[in-house]
Amino acid sequence: ILVPNRLIASQMRELIINLGNKMNEFQISVFINDDKIEQQKEKAQNLPHIVVATPGRACKLIQSNFLKLDQLKMVCFDEVDEFVTRGSINKVGQILTNIRPGVQVLVFSTIIPTQFFSLVEPLMTDPVKIIVEEEESYLDQINQYFVNVGNEQNKFPTLIDLYGQLAIQKCIVFANQKKDVDYLENSLRIGNFEVCYFHNRLEQSKLEETINKFKNGAARILVSTDIPKGVSFSKITLIFSYNLPPTIDSFLERVKRSVAFGVKNIIHICNEEEMKKLKKYMSQIHPKIEELPVNFNEIMKQ
């Protein structure tokens, strides 16, 4: 079972252990980048029945011939849209070159990017596609606004200005890359804001600390590349999109996650290049995204 991050790997392990707790000699191993690879090599040689792994670590163990696939019956990909957004799609491609014909392939995700499906489709024989229609479009459940700041250097002052004007209990600031998260967290902390942060290179212990800090109100601003699947928050007033997501799929996923948190409003802070991309997204999915009105504070109170 290949998953995009260690949090989902941990959740998947607990789920499978609960399902198989009455099976004699049942073995499951979890291989993620945080753990020492020498210990993982030893576990892999014990031929576990089920392996849950992130693509990078699975790739290393397969290529070093410790994780053997000659008796593999099934490969499952979970939350595949995150493989694309996290940049691990190439690792998935390398793993697939080691999968022999006849192995059952399962793919699960809220969104299945074309880039991913084109990799796994050659391994599938007459695949069955199960598509669950949503009762109500999530795009209709949230108000989206944009602020055109022109130059990139105007983004942070705009963020601070908006935050100061609005009555915000808690908010999430989404950025695309670790360097942007680091910059925002450091700048906000220097400005004496109660801030915590998350990115996909964060250690598990630090991730849990961040989640708890934001949930209990010790931090009012969470700066993040994304929110791991399986994590939920409440009482979030507003979401700022500090960087526009790089693809239409990642844009839709960010909006959908925002809706899942019960947020009613999201503000996209865009430079000139991002405005061009936002207009392209709008033409593809036709969401109603308006320029942030002057009376936005009053709108938030409604």
N, C-alpha and C positions, 0 to 999 in steps of 0.2 A: 504494500500500500504506500503510494508516494503522495506526500503532502507538502505544502509550500513552506511551512514553518514549524518550529518546535512546540508551540502552544497547541496546534492541532494534532501534532504527533502525540503529545501527552494525553490529550483528550481521547484520541483514537485508541491508544493503549489501554486506558481505563475501560473503555467501552468493550473492547474485545476480551479483556480479562474477565469482565462480568459475564459476558456471553459464554465463555469457555471455562468457568471456574469449577465445573463438575466433570471436565474431561481429564482423564488420567494422563500425566506426562505431557500436557499441553505446553508448548514453548512459544513465546512471543518475544521478539527483540526490537528495540527502538534504536535507530541510528541517526543521530543529529550532530551537527557540527560542533556543538558545545562540549561534547564528551570526548574523552581521549580515544584516539583511533586504535591504539594497541589493544585496549580492552574490547573494543567493538570487533576487531579482527578475531579475537578469541571466541566471542559470542557467535559470530557468523560461521565459524568452523564447526559449531555444535549443531548446525543445520536446523534452525528454528522452523516451526510450522508456518508462522506468519512473521513478516518483517514490516515494520512501519519506519519509513525513512524520508528524509529530505533528499532532493535530487543530487545535490553536491556530494553528500556523504555516501549515498548509495553508489554513485558513479565511481568514487575512489575505491570502495570495497569490491566492486565488480571488476574494475580494471586491474586491481592487485590480486585477483583470483581468490579472495577470501569469501566473498558472497557469491555462491555458485547458483546458476540459473538452469542447470540441466534438468532438474525435476520440477521446475516452475509450472504451475497449473493455471494461475491467474495473476494478472497485474491490475491494480486498481488505482486510478488517479482521482484525488479529491480536491475540490476547489481549484480547478485547473486555470481559472482566469488569473489567479495570483502567481502562477508559474511565469506568466507573461509579464505582469507588472513588476515582479521581483527580479526579472532578468535571468531566471533559471531555465528558460526554455531550451537553451543549447544543451544543458546537462540532460534534460529529458530526452532530447534527440540522440545523445550518445548512449543512454541506457537502452533505448528502443532498438538500436543496432544489435544488441545482445539478446533480444527476445526472439525465440524461435517461432516459426509458424505453428498455429494450433493452440497457442496460449490464449485463454480468454481475456479480453480487454474490457474493463469497465471504466467509464468516465462520468464523474459527477461534478456539477457546478451550476451556479445560478446563471452564469454566462459562459459559453464555450467559444473562445476566440477562434476564428478561422485559422490563425497561425498554428494553434495547438492541434486542431482537428486534422489538419493536413499532414501532421506528423504521425498520428495514430491510425488514421483511416486505412493505410496500406496493410496494417496488421489485422484488420477486421474482415470477417467474412459475413456478408449480408447482415450488417448490424441493425439492431432494434433501437429506435430512437423514442424515448419517452419524454415528452415535453409537457410540463405542467403549466397551464395558463394561469396567470395571476388574475384574481377577481377584480382588482382595480389597479390601474397603472400608477406606479409609485411616483412617476413624474408629475402626476396631478395632485400629489399629497404634500408638496413642498413648494414654497415660493423661492424662485431663484432671481438674484440680481447681480449686476456686474458694476465694477468701478474701473474705468479706463484711466490708469495713472500715467500713461505715456511711457516714461523711462523706468527701467527696473529699479533705480535707486529711490524712486518715489513710493515704492511698495510699503516698506516698513513704517515710514512716517504716516502713511494712509491708514495702516492697520492700527497704529497707536491712536490716531485721531478718532477713528470709528469706535474703538473700544472705549475711549473716554467719553464719547457722546451718548453711548447706549447703555441702558440699564441691563447689565449682563450678570446672571448668576454664575453660570459656567459656560465655557465655549471650547470648541476644538478648532485648532488652526492646522489645516492640512498642507503639507509641503510634499514635493515629489522625491527629494533625495536627502540622504543623511546629512550632507553638508548644509543644506537649507534648514533642516531641523536643528542642527548644532548652532547655526548662526542665530536663528530665532530664539531658541532657548536661552542662549548666552545674553543676547541683547535684552530680552524681557527680564531676565534675572537681574541684570545690571540696573534696569529701570525699576527694581523692587516690586515686580509683579510676582504673584504666587503662581509659579509655572512648573509643570513637569513635562516629560517628553518620552517619545517612543520612536524607534526605527527598527528595521529588520535585523540589525546587527546587535541589538541589545541582549544581554545575558538574561536567562530565564528569571533569576532572582530580582534583577533590576526591573524587568517587565512587570512582575507581580507587585513590586513596590510602587511602580508608577500607577498601575491600575487601582490599587488600594488608596493611594494618595489622592487621586482624582475623584474616586467614588466617595470618600469620606469628607471631601471638601477642603483638605489641606492645600490643594492646588486648585485654582479656579480656571486656569488655562492649560489645556493639553495640546502640545505641539507634536504632530505625528505624520509619518509618511502614509500610514494607513492604520486601521484598527484590526487586529487579528480576528478572524472568524471565531465565534464562540464567546467573545467579550461584549458585554452590553453595558450601557450607561443610561442614566436617567437625569432629569432636571437640567438638560442642556438647553440653554437659551438660543444659541446661534452657532453656526459653523462658518468659518472663513476658509475659503479655498485660496491659499497664498500663491500656489502655482497651479496653473491649469493642467489637469491630467494629460499625458502625452497621446493617448488614443481615445477613440470614442467609447470603447469597452471599459477602459479604466475610469473615464468620466461618468458613465452610467453607474458603475459600481460604487463610486464615491457618493453619488446622489442617493443611491439605494441604501447604502449604509447610514447616511444621514437620516433618511426616513425611518430606518429601523430604530434609531435613537429617540424618535418622537420629535425631532426638530422640525419647525415650521418654516425656517428661513435659512438660506445659504447665500453668502456673498462671495462672488468670484473677483479677486483683485488681479487685474490683468494689465500687462504692458501691451505695447502696440502689436507685437507678434502674436501674443496670446489672444488678443481681440480678433485677429483674423481667423485663428483656429476655432475660437468660440462660435463665430458666425458660421463656420463650416459645420460644427457639431449641430447647431440650431437648424441648419438646412436639412440635416440628415434625420433628426428625430423630432423636430418641430416642438421643442418645449418652449414655454413662455418665459423668457429671460429678459428682464427689463433693466434699464439703467437705474441705479439706486436712487430713489426719490429723496428729496430734502426732508420730508416728514416721516422718514423710515422709523424713527423712535416711536411715533404714534401708531404706526402700523403694527409694530411688535407688541404693543399693549392690547391689541384687539384679540 
